[in-house]
Amino acid sequence: MSRSQTDEATLDERLALLNMPRHVAIIMDGNGRWAKKKGKIRTFGHRAGVESVRAAVRFARKNAIQSLTLFAFSSENWKRPEEEVSVLMDLFNLVLNSEAKRLNKNGVRLKVLGDTSRFDRKLVDKINKAEAMTADNKELVLNIAANYGGRWDIVNAARQLADKVSDGSLNANQIDEAVFDQHMSTQGLPELDLLIRTGGEHRISNFLLWQCAYAELYFTDVLWPDFDEEAFYLAVKDYSERQRRFGLIGEQVETTEVANS
């Protein structure tokens, strides 16, 4: 057995001992700084980050994570230099062209979360075709958050509910957290368990604000192009070692765990 095979077997053995999250979200940060360290322009880092996306998808699918949500382009990213925005759009097109069939072959369902109205018609058509192609896949749901903002998501849900109240199909008294959640862009997905941010920053940058209510947060200094399966493992390991209380005290959680074991 080669060294790489031994390392892989060891990683699999370590992963088997962990409590795996059902839904993981990642803020993919650090592409520009990674490129700068190598004396390259920022866009070089964005292109390098595509391989880390592939690695994250492989890891999630292999380890039975049900849903993986990646923050690809925020609603605030339009303020970046025009050249960088153009490259990001080109990369989005490239990924849709080259990866959709691969995702479909591996049983991965692709969903795009965000306000796609600002994208050009050709890109929207590609998004719709990729989503339709992969709609019946069950191995993993891969959500790409593009032109997405957490505040936008909440406001969009509120508008949908207001329209339903206005047309009489919903009574305002019927609106509770469950009903509101059904109008978020992530409706139908498992609750968010783990939010990872790479690149050393300690903030969530308007990402999945509603969904983060009880998510575990994990911040790493690893820059996104260097975020490989070992780095993903370390994040999941940290998550697995935490006690999730959801408003209870530790003793209550422990009693419930014993009763359910």
N, C-alpha and C positions, 0 to 999 in steps of 0.2 A: 504493500500500500504506500502510495506516495505521501509526501509531507502534506500536500494540499488536501488529499483525501482524509488523512488523519485529522487535520484541523477541522474539516467539515463535519466528520463524524463526532468530534468532540463538541462542536457547536450544537449539533442536533441533540446530543445527549443533554447538554445544559438547557436547551430550550424545552425539552420534554418535562423538565421539573417546574416550569414556570406556569403561573396563572395568566393565560393569554388574554389581552383585551379583545373585545369584539370589534370596536371601532377606534381607529387611530387617525389623528389628523396631524399634519406636519406643515409648519411654516418653513419653507425651504430658503434659508437666508445664508448669505455669505459668498455668493457667486462672484460678485465684483471684487471683493477683498481677496478671494482665492486667486483670481486672475492677476490682480495687482502684485501679489507676492511673487508671481512668476514673470513679472515684467510684461504682461499682456494687457490688452484693453478689456474693459468690463464684459463686453459681449462674449469674449472667449470663455469666461466663466459660466455664462448662461448655457452655452453649447455643451460644456463639460458636464454641467449638472444633469443633462438628459440621461446619462448613464446611471447616475444615482437614483433617478426616477425608476429606471428599469430594475435596479437592485432592490429598491423599496417594494416594488410590486411583486417581485419574485419572493421576497421574504414574507410579505403579507399572505400571499397565496399559499406558500409552502407550509406556513404555520397556522392556517385556518383562521386568520383574522378575517372577519366578515366584510368589513368596510374600511377603505383607506381613502382619506380626503387630503389632497395636496393643494396648498395655496400657491397657485401659479402666477396670478396677476391680480392685484388688488384694484379697487376703484380709484385709489389714490395714485397708482403707478402711472397713470396718464400724464402726470406732472413731470416725469423723468425726461431726460434728453430725447429728442425725437428719434435719433438713430437707435437708441437702446430700445425704445418702445417698438420700433419697426422690426428689430431683430427678434424681440420677444414674440411678436405676431407671426413672424416667419417661422420661428421654432414651433409655435402652436400649430401652424399649418403643416409643418414637417412631421410632427408627432402624429397628427391625425392621419396623414398620408401613409406613413411608414409603420405605425404601431397598431392601428385599429384592427387590421387582420390578425396580427400576432396576439392581441388581447382576446379576440374572438376565438382563435384556435385554442387558447389556454383557459377558456371558460370564464373570462373576466368581463363583467358588465361595465361599460363606460357611461358616466353621467357628467354633465358640465353644470356646475352651480354658479349662478351669477346673472347679471343683466347682459344678455347677449345682443341687445338692441343696438349697441354702439359698434359692434363688429360689422365688417362688410358682408354682403350677401353671400359671397362664395364661402367664407369661413363659416357662416351660420349653416349653410347647406351641408358642409362637411361634418359639422357637429351633429346635425340631425341624422345624417346617414350613419355615422359611427354609433350613435346612441341606438338607432333602430337595428343595426346589424348585431349589436351585442345585447339587446334587450332581454333575451331569455337566458342569459348565462348566469350560473349560480355559484361559481367557485369564489368570486370576490367581486365586490362593487368598488370600482375605482372612481372617485369623485374628483374632478379637476375644478377647483374654484378659480374662475376667470372673470375679470371685471366684477369681482365679488367684494362686498363689505358687510360686516356683521350688522351695522345699523341699517343698511339698505335692506337686508334680509328681514329684519324686524318690521321696518316700515312697509315693505311689500306685503308681508302677512297681514298687517293691520289694515291695509287698503283692501285686500281681498275680503276680509271679514266685514269691513264697513260697507262694501258693495252688497254683500249678502244680507246684511241687516237692512240696508236701504231698499233692496228689492223684495224683502219679506221672506226670504228663504231661510233666514236665521234670526232667532231672537237674541238680543244683546245679553240677556240673562243666561243664555246657553254657553257663552264664551268663558272657558276656563283654560288652564294651562295645556290640557290635552288637545282641546280644539285649536288653540293657537298653534301648538306644535305641528298639527296636521297641515298648516298653511306655510310652514317654513320650507326653505329649499331642500332641507334634509329629511323631509317627511318620509316615513316608511323605513328609514335606516335605524340601526341600533343606536341607543344613547351613546354619546361620545364618552369614551373611557379615558383616553390618553391624548394629550396635545403635546407634541414635540416641537421645539424651536431650535434650529441649528444656528450657528454663527455667533453665539455669545451674547446676544441681546436678551433682556429679561422683560419682554412685554408681548402682548398677543396681537397688537396692531390691527384692531378692528376685525378680527377673524373669529367667526363662529361664536359671537357674544352670547347668544341665547343658549347654544348647545354646550358652552363651557361651564355651565352652572355648577356641576359636580364633577367635572373632568379633572383628572390628575395632570399637573403641568410638569414638563421636563425640559430643562434648558441645558444645552450642550455648547461648548466652544468649537466643536467640529464644524468646519465650513461645509456647506452643502455638497460640493463636488467630492469631498472626502467621506461623506456619510455612506458607509457600506453596511453589509449585513452584520458585522461585528458591532458597529455603532448602534444599529437598530436593536440588536440583542441587549446591549447595555441599557437602553431606554426601557425596554420591556422588562428587564430584570429589576430595574429600579421601581417600576410600576408594580410588579408582582410582590415586592417586599413591603408595600404600603398597606395600611389598614384603611379601607374605605368605609367611612362612618355614615354618610348621608344624614347628618344631623343627630345621630345617636352618640352614645358614649362607647368607649372601647369595650367595656364589660358586656354591654348589650349585643354588640357585634359578635363577640366571642361566644356568647350563649346561643345566638342564632346559628352560628357556624357549626357548633357542636350538635344542635338539634337537627340540622340538615345533613350531617355527615353520616 
